[in-house]
Amino acid sequence: MTLRRLLFATDFSEASHAAREHATELASRLGVELVLLHVFERPFFIETGVSHRLQVHRDVEQWIRDVRTEAAQRLETLAGEIRARGLTVTTSFREGVAFVEILKAAEETGADLIVLGTHGRTGLPHVLIGSVADRVVRQAPCAVLTVRLARPPAGRQGGDA
């Protein structure tokens, strides 16, 4: 099997940072193109009350524009950092439902491998929120590498001496 293009999906979290290390190392060793993808998920917002509806709407819309702009800038900064390591990098900034957009991007770019981090949600949060990684793994048109954050050794908590 020959890999030509690796898709790395990031939400800029700590879990994504761990996955980024794997993605960049693989891309470097294999000499393949790395596609960096960030999906901006528009926050769900319900207005309460009527009195300040117009002002609240304007404020929320401005906040969403600011967050979107910041995310796009972070993606380009990340791409620059990776390019400085000698890798071929392209970026894709999308808006929508994360797992849907990741799957679309994999198809459209012809990705041979998707790399993404997991947040390790369990129990009720996993049931209610679901898992982007789970959905991508189940429906991806190519292989998927999920990277989980390292856990401290048994009996030790983060920060213990």
Helices and strands as residue ranges (DSSP letters): E 5-9, H 14-30, E 33-40, H 53-83, E 89-95, H 98-109, E 113-118, H 123-129, H 132-139, E 143-148
